Amino acid sequence: MSDVWKSVSYLVRCDEEAQRMTKRLRSWMKAINRAFMSVAEGMPHLQREVDEGRREIRAIHGRIADDTTYKGAKSSRRQVVRTFLQLIEEHRRNEAELAEFTRFFEVVHEVQTALGSLADLMEDVECFSVNAIVQAHNAGDRGRGFSQVSREVVSLTKRASVEFDQVRTLARRIENNLQDLEAEVAVSREHFDASPIQTERDLLAMFSTLDAKRDEVVRQVKQLIGGIDESSNGIVKLLLGLQFEDRCSQISSHLTTSLHAFHEQINHLTRQDTNLIVASNDTASVMDTVWLGLAVFEMVNGLVESLEDELTHTRADITDALEGFAQNLTHQAEDAIDLHGLADAIHGVQEQLGGVVLFMRKMVAAKGDIVNRSQDLAGQIRDLRDGLEGVRRTAKRFGVMASIIKVELASAGLSEEFGDALSADRVENLYRDMASAVGSVLISLDSAVKQVQRRSATFRRALVWEEDTLREAEAHTRALGKELEELLVRGLGQGEATFRATLQTLHREAAQLRIDMASSVEMIHQSTEIKTDARSRATGLAECQNELLKISGRRHWKVRGGKAEELLAACTVQSQRELVSSTLGAGGVEKGGQGGELTLF
C-alpha cells in the first residue's frame, strides 16, 4: 500500500514540476523565437543595403554604358578620326608635288654642264687676251691702237672671271640646297608612307579596344548585380520559409495542452479519497495517471530534442548561406569587375591620341620646312639667273672688243701678220657660244623659278589648311581626352570607391547576421536542463509504473483498443511529431470509466 501512496505523492511532485516546466518551455521558446526573429529582423536592413548597393552599382553601369560623357567621347573621337584622315589624305595628294622637286636636279645638272662649257670658253678668252697683249707689244708703234683694246680685254676677262666664280659658287649652293630638300622629301616619305586605310584601321582598332573593355565591364557589373540579387534573395527566402514563430507556437501549444491534461488528471486523482484508494488497493486510477505522465514527459523530451535538431540544421543552413554571401561579395570585390582594365584602355587611347597628334605635327612641320626651303631655293635661282645675265653681258662685251680689234688690225695693216693669232672671227664665235650656253641656262632657270614658285604656292596653301586642320584635330583630341578623363574619374574613380564601400557594407551586414545566429545557438543549448528534468521525471514514473504493475499482478496495463505498445512506441523520440499531430491533435485527455482504460486524443 505504501507503494501506491508513494506513487501518488510522486505524481503530485511531477505535477508541480510540470507546471514549472510549462513556464520554462514557454520562456525558452520565446527566447529561441526572439533570437531567430532578430536574424529575420536584420534581413530588411540587409535588404535595404543590398538595394542601395544595387542602385549604386547600377549607377556605375549607367555612367559607363549609357553616360552622355561616353556618348560625347564617341562623337569627339569620330571628329578626331575624320580630321586625322583628312590630314593624311592631303599629305598623300601632295606626295606627287614633293616628287616634282627632284626635277630641279635636272636643272642644276644643266646649269653645271653649261658652267663647265663656260669655263672652257673663259680659258679661250683668257688666252685671247694674253695673246692680244703679246702681239701688241711685238707690233710696237703699229700696235698702239689695239694694244689699248687688248688691255681692256684683259680687264674684262678678269671681271668675267670674278662673275663666273660667283655664279659657280651660287650654283654649288643651289645644288646643296636641293640635296637638303631631297633629304627632307625622303624623310617625309619615310615617316608618312603608311596608307590612310591602315591608319584608319589603327585608329578604329584603338577605339574598338576601348569599346570592348567598356562592354566587358558592363557585363561584369550586370553579373555582379545578378549575383548579389541571387545571394540576398536566397537568404531572405530561407528566413521567410522558416516561420519560427508559428512553429514554436505550435509546439508550445501541444506541450502545454499535454501538461495541462496531466495536471487535470492529477487533480482528479487527488480529489478522491486517497486513503480509500490505498486501502482498496485500487491502482487503476493511479496507473492511468502514471501512464499519462510517462507519455507526457517522454513527449516533452522528444519534442525538445526534435526542435533542437531542427533549429541546429536551420542555423547551419542560414550560416552557410551567410558565409556564401560574404564570400561571394569578397570575390566580387577582388576579381569581378576589371575597372582598372578599362582605366588602362582609356589611358592607352589618350597616349595613342597624343602620339597621333605628335605625328601630325611632325608632318606639318616637315612640310613647312619644305616650303621654306623651296622659297629660299627660288630666291637663289633668281640670284643665279642675275649672275648669268651678267656673264652674258660680259660675253656681249667680248664681242664688241673683238670687232674693235678687228678694225684696229685692219687700219694698222697688221691683219695678215697677226690675223691668225688675233682672229676676231674666233672671238665672235666664242661670244656666240657663250651667249648660247648662257641663254639655254637662263631658259632652264626661268622654268625652274616658275616651278618652284608654283610648288611653293601649292605647299603654302596646303600648309595653311593643314595647320588649321591640325589645330582643329588637337582641339578635338583635347576635348576627347577631357571627356575620357571625366569618364575615368566619374565613371570609374567615384564608381570604384562606391563599389568598394557598398561591398564592405554588405559584408559588414552579413557578419552581423552571423553574430545574431551565434546567439541563437546559445538559446538552443539552454534546453539541456529541460530535457534532463523531463527524462528524470519519466524515469521516476517508469519506476512507479513497475511497482504498480507488481501490486496489480499485471504485466501490461491495457488501454482502450489494446494499443499500449503503439502508445509506448509513439512516446519515443523518433515519432514525436506524429504523436503531436495524431494522439494529441485535439489537446484533450479522456478518462475511461471501465477497467481503468485511458484514451488520448
C-alpha positions, 0 to 999 in steps of 0.5 A, spaced: 500 500 500 505 504 501 507 503 494 501 506 491 501 512 496 508 513 494 506 513 487 501 518 488 505 523 492 510 522 486 505 524 481 503 530 485 511 532 485 511 531 477 505 535 477 508 541 480 514 540 476 510 540 470 507 546 471 514 549 472 516 546 466 510 549 462 513 556 464 520 554 462 518 551 455 514 557 454 520 562 456 525 558 452 521 558 446 520 565 446 527 566 447 529 561 441 523 565 437 526 572 439 533 570 437 531 567 430 526 573 429 532 578 430 536 574 424 529 575 420 529 582 423 536 584 420 534 581 413 530 588 411 536 592 413 540 587 409 535 588 404 535 595 404 543 595 403 543 590 398 538 595 394 542 601 395 548 597 393 544 595 387 542 602 385 549 604 386 552 599 382 547 600 377 549 607 377 556 605 375 553 601 369 549 607 367 555 612 367 559 607 363 554 604 358 549 609 357 553 616 360 552 622 355 560 623 357 561 616 353 556 618 348 560 625 347 567 621 347 564 617 341 562 623 337 569 627 339 573 621 337 569 620 330 571 628 329 578 626 331 578 620 326 575 624 320 580 630 321 586 625 322 584 622 315 583 628 312 590 630 314 593 624 311 589 624 305 592 631 303 599 629 305 598 623 300 595 628 294 601 632 295 606 626 295 606 627 287 608 635 288 614 633 293 616 628 287 616 634 282 622 637 286 627 632 284 626 635 277 630 641 279 636 636 279 635 636 272 636 643 272 642 644 276 645 638 272 644 643 266 646 649 269 653 645 271 654 642 264 653 649 261 658 652 267 663 647 265 662 649 257 663 656 260 669 655 263 672 652 257 670 658 253 673 663 259 680 659 258 679 661 250 678 668 252 683 668 257 688 666 252 685 671 247 687 676 251 694 674 253 695 673 246 692 680 244 697 683 249 703 679 246 702 681 239 701 688 241 707 689 244 711 685 238 707 690 233 710 696 237 708 703 234 703 699 229 700 696 235 698 702 239 691 702 237 689 695 239 694 694 244 689 699 248 683 694 246 687 688 248 688 691 255 681 692 256 680 685 254 684 683 259 680 687 264 674 684 262 676 677 262 678 678 269 671 681 271 668 675 267 672 671 271 670 674 278 662 673 275 663 666 273 666 664 280 660 667 283 655 664 279 659 657 280 659 658 287 651 660 287 650 654 283 654 649 288 649 652 293 643 651 289 645 644 288 646 643 296 640 646 297 636 641 293 640 635 296 637 638 303 630 638 300 631 631 297 633 629 304 627 632 307 622 629 301 625 622 303 624 623 310 617 625 309 616 619 305 619 615 310 615 617 316 608 618 312 608 612 307 603 608 311 596 608 307 590 612 310 586 605 310 591 602 315 591 608 319 584 608 319 584 601 321 589 603 327 585 608 329 578 604 329 582 598 332 584 603 338 577 605 339 574 598 338 579 596 344 576 601 348 569 599 346 570 592 348 573 593 355 567 598 356 562 592 354 566 587 358 565 591 364 558 592 363 557 585 363 561 584 369 557 589 373 550 586 370 553 579 373 555 582 379 548 585 380 545 578 378 549 575 383 548 579 389 540 579 387 541 571 387 545 571 394 540 576 398 534 573 395 536 566 397 537 568 404 531 572 405 527 566 402 530 561 407 528 566 413 521 567 410 520 559 409 522 558 416 516 561 420 519 560 427 514 563 430 508 559 428 512 553 429 514 554 436 507 556 437 505 550 435 509 546 439 508 550 445 501 549 444 501 541 444 506 541 450 502 545 454 495 542 452 499 535 454 501 538 461 495 541 462 491 534 461 496 531 466 495 536 471 487 535 470 488 528 471 492 529 477 487 533 480 482 528 479 486 523 482 487 527 488 480 529 489 478 522 491 479 519 497 486 517 497 486 513 503 480 509 500 484 508 494 490 505 498 486 501 502 482 498 496 488 497 493 485 500 487 491 502 482 487 503 476 486 510 477 493 511 479 496 507 473 492 511 468 495 517 471 502 514 471 501 512 464 499 519 462 505 522 465 510 517 462 507 519 455 507 526 457 514 527 459 517 522 454 513 527 449 516 533 452 523 530 451 522 528 444 519 534 442 525 538 445 530 534 442 526 534 435 526 542 435 533 542 437 535 538 431 531 542 427 533 549 429 541 546 429 540 544 421 536 551 420 542 555 423 547 551 419 543 552 413 542 560 414 550 560 416 552 557 410 548 561 406 551 567 410 558 565 409 556 564 401 554 571 401 560 574 404 564 570 400 561 571 394 561 579 395 569 578 397 570 575 390 566 580 387 570 585 390 577 582 388 576 579 381 569 581 378 569 587 375 576 589 371 575 597 372 582 598 372 582 594 365 578 599 362 582 605 366 588 602 362 584 602 355 582 609 356 589 611 358 592 607 352 587 611 347 589 618 350 597 616 349 595 613 342 591 620 341 597 624 343 602 620 339 597 621 333 597 628 334 605 628 335 605 625 328 601 630 325 605 635 327 611 632 325 608 632 318 606 639 318 612 641 320 616 637 315 612 640 310 613 647 312 620 646 312 619 644 305 616 650 303 621 654 306 626 651 303 623 651 296 622 659 297 629 660 299 631 655 293 627 660 288 630 666 291 637 663 289 635 661 282 633 668 281 640 670 284 643 665 279 639 667 273 642 675 275 649 672 275 648 669 268 645 675 265 651 678 267 656 673 264 652 674 258 653 681 258 660 680 259 660 675 253 656 681 249 662 685 251 667 680 248 664 681 242 664 688 241 672 688 243 673 683 238 670 687 232 674 693 235 680 689 234 678 687 228 678 694 225 684 696 229 688 690 225 685 692 219 687 700 219 694 698 222 695 693 216 697 688 221 691 683 219 695 678 215 701 678 220 697 677 226 690 675 223 691 668 225 693 669 232 688 675 233 682 672 229 676 676 231 672 671 227 674 666 233 672 671 238 665 672 235 664 665 235 666 664 242 661 670 244 656 666 240 657 660 244 657 663 250 651 667 249 648 660 247 650 656 253 648 662 257 641 663 254 639 655 254 641 656 262 637 662 263 631 658 259 632 652 264 632 657 270 626 661 268 622 654 268 625 652 274 623 659 278 616 658 275 616 651 278 618 652 284 614 658 285 608 654 283 610 648 288 611 653 293 604 656 292 601 649 292 605 647 299 603 654 302 596 653 301 596 646 303 600 648 309 595 653 311 589 648 311 593 643 314 595 647 320 588 649 321 586 642 320 591 640 325 589 645 330 582 643 329 584 635 330 588 637 337 582 641 339 578 635 338 583 630 341 583 635 347 576 635 348 576 627 347 581 626 352 577 631 357 571 627 356 575 620 357 578 623 363 571 625 366 569 618 364 575 615 368 574 619 374 566 619 374 565 613 371 570 609 374 574 613 380 567 615 384 564 608 381 570 604 384 570 607 391 562 606 391 563 599 389 568 598 394 564 601 400 557 598 398 561 591 398 564 592 405 557 594 407 554 588 405 559 584 408 559 588 414 551 586 414 552 579 413 557 578 419 552 581 423 547 576 421 552 571 423 553 574 430 545 574 431 545 566 429 551 565 434 546 567 439 541 563 437 545 557 438 546 559 445 538 559 446 538 552 443 543 549 448 539 552 454 534 546 453 539 541 456 536 542 463 529 541 460 530 535 457 534 532 463 528 534 468 523 531 463 527 524 462 528 524 470 521 525 471 519 519 466 524 515 469 521 516 476 514 514 473 517 508 469 519 506 476 512 507 479 509 504 473 513 497 475 511 497 482 504 498 480 504 493 475 507 488 481 501 490 486 496 489 480 499 482 478 499 485 471 504 485 466 501 490 461 496 495 463 491 495 457 488 501 454 482 502 450 483 498 443 489 494 446 494 499 443 499 500 449 505 498 445 503 503 439 502 508 445 509 506 448 512 506 441 509 513 439 512 516 446 519 515 443 523 520 440 523 518 433 515 519 432 514 525 436 511 529 431 506 524 429 504 523 436 503 531 436 499 531 430 495 524 431 494 522 439 494 529 441 491 533 435 485 535 439 489 537 446 484 533 450 485 527 455 479 522 456 478 518 462 475 511 461 470 509 466 471 501 465 477 497 467 481 503 468 482 504 460 485 511 458 484 514 451 488 520 448 486 524 443 
